[in-house]
Amino acid sequence: MSDMEKAIDAILSAIGNRPWLVAIFAISVLLLHYGPAYITAISSAMSQRRRDNVELLEREAELKARLIALKKQEKDNA
């Protein structure tokens, strides 16, 4: 029996009737491997959303200022 077979046999005997242990291990490996990329992607998306919100608020303020100026000009002309 090779070392690899011994290691696999040791792991399988350690798991025994605990398949949830395999699930926890698999999930932790996936999180360790893909987690940082997902966290970075989510963080970037949230930052972009905040920038978009700020731009929209600035645009809204600009349009409100124009509207007020137009109303004032209309009032002055009347």
TORRO-47282 format. One record per residue: residue in three letters; x, y, z of N, C-alpha, C, O in turn. Coordinates in Angstrom, 2 decimals, padded with zeros to 5 digits, m for minus. Layout:
// residues N
code | n_xx | n_yy | n_zz | ca_xx | ca_yy | ca_zz | c_xx | c_yy | c_zz | o_xx | o_yy | o_zz
ALA | X | Y | Z | X | Y | Z | X | Y | Z | X | Y | Z
...
END
This chain:
// residues 78
code | n_xx | n_yy | n_zz | ca_xx | ca_yy | ca_zz | c_xx | c_yy | c_zz | o_xx | o_yy | o_zz
MET | 000.86 | m001.18 | 000.00 | 000.00 | 000.00 | 000.00 | 000.90 | 001.24 | 000.00 | 001.80 | 001.38 | 000.83
SER | 000.63 | 002.13 | m000.95 | 001.47 | 003.33 | m001.06 | 001.10 | 004.34 | 000.02 | 000.09 | 004.21 | 000.71
ASP | 001.94 | 005.34 | 000.14 | 001.69 | 006.38 | 001.14 | 000.39 | 007.12 | 000.86 | m000.35 | 007.46 | 001.78
MET | 000.10 | 007.37 | m000.44 | m001.11 | 008.06 | m000.81 | m002.34 | 007.24 | m000.42 | m003.31 | 007.79 | 000.11
GLU | m002.30 | 005.95 | m000.68 | m003.41 | 005.08 | m000.31 | m003.59 | 005.05 | 001.21 | m004.72 | 005.02 | 001.71
LYS | m002.48 | 005.04 | 001.94 | m002.56 | 005.05 | 003.40 | m003.18 | 006.36 | 003.89 | m004.00 | 006.35 | 004.81
ALA | m002.79 | 007.46 | 003.27 | m003.35 | 008.76 | 003.68 | m004.85 | 008.81 | 003.39 | m005.63 | 009.27 | 004.22
ILE | m005.24 | 008.34 | 002.20 | m006.67 | 008.33 | 001.86 | m007.44 | 007.43 | 002.81 | m008.52 | 007.78 | 003.26
ASP | m006.88 | 006.26 | 003.11 | m007.52 | 005.33 | 004.04 | m007.66 | 005.95 | 005.43 | m008.68 | 005.78 | 006.09
ALA | m006.63 | 006.67 | 005.88 | m006.67 | 007.31 | 007.19 | m007.76 | 008.39 | 007.22 | m008.49 | 008.52 | 008.20
ILE | m007.85 | 009.17 | 006.14 | m008.87 | 010.22 | 006.07 | m010.26 | 009.61 | 006.08 | m011.14 | 010.07 | 006.80
LEU | m010.47 | 008.57 | 005.27 | m011.79 | 007.95 | 005.20 | m012.18 | 007.30 | 006.53 | m013.35 | 007.36 | 006.93
SER | m011.22 | 006.69 | 007.21 | m011.54 | 006.09 | 008.50 | m011.79 | 007.16 | 009.56 | m012.58 | 006.95 | 010.49
ALA | m011.13 | 008.31 | 009.43 | m011.37 | 009.40 | 010.38 | m012.76 | 010.00 | 010.17 | m013.42 | 010.42 | 011.12
ILE | m013.19 | 010.04 | 008.92 | m014.51 | 010.59 | 008.63 | m015.60 | 009.65 | 009.13 | m016.55 | 010.07 | 009.78
GLY | m015.44 | 008.37 | 008.83 | m016.40 | 007.37 | 009.30 | m017.82 | 007.71 | 008.90 | m018.12 | 007.91 | 007.73
ASN | m018.70 | 007.77 | 009.89 | m020.11 | 008.07 | 009.66 | m020.41 | 009.55 | 009.84 | m021.51 | 009.91 | 010.27
ARG | m019.46 | 010.39 | 009.52 | m019.65 | 011.83 | 009.68 | m019.49 | 012.54 | 008.33 | m018.50 | 013.23 | 008.10
PRO | m020.48 | 012.36 | 007.44 | m020.36 | 013.02 | 006.13 | m020.44 | 014.54 | 006.24 | m019.97 | 015.25 | 005.34
TRP | m021.02 | 015.05 | 007.32 | m021.10 | 016.49 | 007.51 | m019.70 | 017.08 | 007.64 | m019.48 | 018.25 | 007.33
LEU | m018.74 | 016.25 | 008.12 | m017.37 | 016.70 | 008.24 | m016.77 | 016.97 | 006.86 | m016.02 | 017.93 | 006.68
VAL | m017.12 | 016.12 | 005.90 | m016.66 | 016.33 | 004.53 | m017.26 | 017.62 | 003.98 | m016.58 | 018.40 | 003.32
ALA | m018.55 | 017.84 | 004.25 | m019.21 | 019.05 | 003.77 | m018.57 | 020.30 | 004.36 | m018.32 | 021.27 | 003.64
ILE | m018.29 | 020.28 | 005.64 | m017.65 | 021.43 | 006.29 | m016.27 | 021.68 | 005.70 | m015.88 | 022.82 | 005.44
PHE | m015.52 | 020.60 | 005.49 | m014.19 | 020.73 | 004.90 | m014.28 | 021.31 | 003.48 | m013.52 | 022.21 | 003.13
ALA | m015.20 | 020.78 | 002.69 | m015.34 | 021.25 | 001.31 | m015.74 | 022.73 | 001.27 | m015.20 | 023.50 | 000.48
ILE | m016.67 | 023.11 | 002.12 | m017.10 | 024.50 | 002.16 | m015.95 | 025.41 | 002.59 | m015.76 | 026.48 | 002.02
SER | m015.20 | 024.98 | 003.60 | m014.09 | 025.81 | 004.06 | m013.02 | 025.96 | 002.98 | m012.44 | 027.03 | 002.82
VAL | m012.76 | 024.89 | 002.25 | m011.77 | 024.97 | 001.17 | m012.26 | 025.93 | 000.09 | m011.50 | 026.75 | m000.42
LEU | m013.55 | 025.82 | m000.27 | m014.10 | 026.72 | m001.29 | m014.06 | 028.18 | m000.83 | m013.73 | 029.07 | m001.61
LEU | m014.39 | 028.41 | 000.43 | m014.35 | 029.78 | 000.95 | m012.92 | 030.33 | 000.97 | m012.69 | 031.49 | 000.63
LEU | m011.99 | 029.49 | 001.37 | m010.60 | 029.94 | 001.38 | m010.09 | 030.25 | m000.02 | m009.32 | 031.19 | m000.23
HIS | m010.54 | 029.44 | m000.98 | m010.05 | 029.62 | m002.35 | m010.76 | 030.77 | m003.07 | m010.10 | 031.61 | m003.68
TYR | m012.09 | 030.79 | m003.00 | m012.86 | 031.78 | m003.76 | m013.30 | 032.98 | m002.94 | m013.68 | 034.01 | m003.52
GLY | m013.26 | 032.89 | m001.64 | m013.73 | 033.95 | m000.77 | m013.14 | 035.31 | m001.04 | m013.89 | 036.28 | m001.20
PRO | m011.82 | 035.43 | m001.09 | m011.23 | 036.76 | m001.32 | m011.68 | 037.41 | m002.63 | m011.88 | 038.62 | m002.69
ALA | m011.84 | 036.60 | m003.68 | m012.29 | 037.15 | m004.96 | m013.71 | 037.68 | m004.85 | m014.02 | 038.75 | m005.36
TYR | m014.59 | 036.92 | m004.17 | m015.97 | 037.37 | m004.00 | m016.03 | 038.63 | m003.13 | m016.80 | 039.55 | m003.42
ILE | m015.24 | 038.65 | m002.08 | m015.23 | 039.83 | m001.20 | m014.75 | 041.05 | m001.97 | m015.31 | 042.14 | m001.83
THR | m013.72 | 040.88 | m002.79 | m013.22 | 041.99 | m003.60 | m014.27 | 042.45 | m004.60 | m014.47 | 043.65 | m004.78
ALA | m014.94 | 041.51 | m005.25 | m015.96 | 041.87 | m006.24 | m017.13 | 042.60 | m005.59 | m017.62 | 043.58 | m006.13
ILE | m017.57 | 042.11 | m004.43 | m018.69 | 042.75 | m003.73 | m018.28 | 044.14 | m003.27 | m019.05 | 045.09 | m003.39
SER | m017.07 | 044.27 | m002.75 | m016.59 | 045.58 | m002.29 | m016.50 | 046.56 | m003.45 | m016.88 | 047.72 | m003.31
SER | m016.00 | 046.12 | m004.58 | m015.91 | 046.99 | m005.75 | m017.29 | 047.42 | m006.23 | m017.50 | 048.59 | m006.57
ALA | m018.22 | 046.49 | m006.24 | m019.59 | 046.81 | m006.67 | m020.23 | 047.82 | m005.72 | m020.91 | 048.74 | m006.17
MET | m020.02 | 047.64 | m004.43 | m020.60 | 048.57 | m003.47 | m019.97 | 049.96 | m003.60 | m020.67 | 050.97 | m003.49
SER | m018.66 | 050.02 | m003.83 | m017.99 | 051.30 | m004.01 | m018.51 | 052.01 | m005.26 | m018.75 | 053.22 | m005.24
GLN | m018.67 | 051.25 | m006.34 | m019.19 | 051.83 | m007.57 | m020.61 | 052.34 | m007.37 | m020.98 | 053.39 | m007.89
ARG | m021.40 | 051.60 | m006.62 | m022.77 | 052.02 | m006.35 | m022.80 | 053.32 | m005.55 | m023.60 | 054.21 | m005.83
ARG | m021.90 | 053.43 | m004.56 | m021.82 | 054.67 | m003.79 | m021.42 | 055.84 | m004.69 | m021.98 | 056.93 | m004.58
ARG | m020.44 | 055.61 | m005.58 | m020.03 | 056.67 | m006.50 | m021.18 | 057.08 | m007.41 | m021.39 | 058.27 | m007.66
ASP | m021.93 | 056.09 | m007.89 | m023.09 | 056.38 | m008.75 | m024.13 | 057.19 | m007.98 | m024.72 | 058.12 | m008.52
ASN | m024.36 | 056.82 | m006.72 | m025.34 | 057.55 | m005.90 | m024.91 | 058.99 | m005.70 | m025.73 | 059.90 | m005.77
VAL | m023.62 | 059.21 | m005.44 | m023.12 | 060.57 | m005.25 | m023.29 | 061.38 | m006.53 | m023.70 | 062.54 | m006.49
GLU | m022.97 | 060.77 | m007.67 | m023.13 | 061.46 | m008.95 | m024.59 | 061.82 | m009.20 | m024.90 | 062.92 | m009.67
LEU | m025.49 | 060.90 | m008.87 | m026.92 | 061.17 | m009.06 | m027.39 | 062.30 | m008.14 | m028.17 | 063.16 | m008.55
LEU | m026.91 | 062.30 | m006.90 | m027.29 | 063.37 | m005.98 | m026.76 | 064.72 | m006.45 | m027.45 | 065.73 | m006.36
GLU | m025.53 | 064.74 | m006.96 | m024.97 | 065.99 | m007.48 | m025.77 | 066.47 | m008.69 | m026.04 | 067.66 | m008.82
ARG | m026.13 | 065.56 | m009.56 | m026.91 | 065.91 | m010.75 | m028.29 | 066.42 | m010.33 | m028.80 | 067.39 | m010.90
GLU | m028.89 | 065.78 | m009.35 | m030.20 | 066.21 | m008.86 | m030.12 | 067.63 | m008.28 | m030.99 | 068.46 | m008.54
ALA | m029.07 | 067.91 | m007.50 | m028.90 | 069.25 | m006.92 | m028.72 | 070.29 | m008.02 | m029.25 | 071.40 | m007.93
GLU | m027.95 | 069.93 | m009.05 | m027.74 | 070.85 | m010.17 | m029.06 | 071.15 | m010.89 | m029.34 | 072.30 | m011.22
LEU | m029.85 | 070.12 | m011.12 | m031.13 | 070.32 | m011.81 | m032.11 | 071.13 | m010.96 | m032.86 | 071.95 | m011.49
LYS | m032.10 | 070.90 | m009.65 | m032.97 | 071.68 | m008.77 | m032.56 | 073.16 | m008.79 | m033.41 | 074.05 | m008.80
ALA | m031.25 | 073.40 | m008.79 | m030.76 | 074.79 | m008.83 | m031.18 | 075.45 | m010.14 | m031.58 | 076.62 | m010.14
ARG | m031.10 | 074.73 | m011.25 | m031.54 | 075.27 | m012.54 | m033.04 | 075.57 | m012.51 | m033.48 | 076.62 | m013.00
LEU | m033.81 | 074.65 | m011.95 | m035.26 | 074.84 | m011.88 | m035.61 | 076.07 | m011.06 | m036.46 | 076.87 | m011.45
ILE | m034.95 | 076.22 | m009.93 | m035.19 | 077.40 | m009.09 | m034.82 | 078.67 | m009.85 | m035.55 | 079.65 | m009.79
ALA | m033.69 | 078.65 | m010.55 | m033.26 | 079.82 | m011.32 | m034.26 | 080.13 | m012.43 | m034.57 | 081.30 | m012.67
LEU | m034.77 | 079.10 | m013.10 | m035.76 | 079.31 | m014.16 | m037.07 | 079.86 | m013.60 | m037.68 | 080.74 | m014.20
LYS | m037.49 | 079.35 | m012.45 | m038.72 | 079.84 | m011.83 | m038.56 | 081.30 | m011.42 | m039.47 | 082.11 | m011.60
LYS | m037.38 | 081.63 | m010.88 | m037.11 | 083.01 | m010.47 | m037.10 | 083.93 | m011.70 | m037.65 | 085.03 | m011.67
GLN | m036.45 | 083.46 | m012.78 | m036.41 | 084.25 | m014.02 | m037.80 | 084.43 | m014.59 | m038.14 | 085.51 | m015.07
GLU | m038.61 | 083.39 | m014.55 | m039.99 | 083.47 | m015.03 | m040.81 | 084.45 | m014.21 | m041.62 | 085.22 | m014.73
LYS | m040.58 | 084.39 | m012.90 | m041.28 | 085.30 | m011.99 | m040.87 | 086.75 | m012.26 | m041.72 | 087.64 | m012.24
ASP | m039.58 | 087.00 | m012.50 | m039.07 | 088.34 | m012.77 | m039.60 | 088.86 | m014.10 | m039.86 | 090.06 | m014.24
ASN | m039.76 | 087.99 | m015.07 | m040.26 | 088.39 | m016.38 | m041.75 | 088.67 | m016.36 | m042.25 | 089.41 | m017.21
ALA | m042.47 | 088.09 | m015.43 | m043.93 | 088.26 | m015.41 | m044.36 | 089.57 | m014.82 | m045.56 | 089.85 | m014.74
END
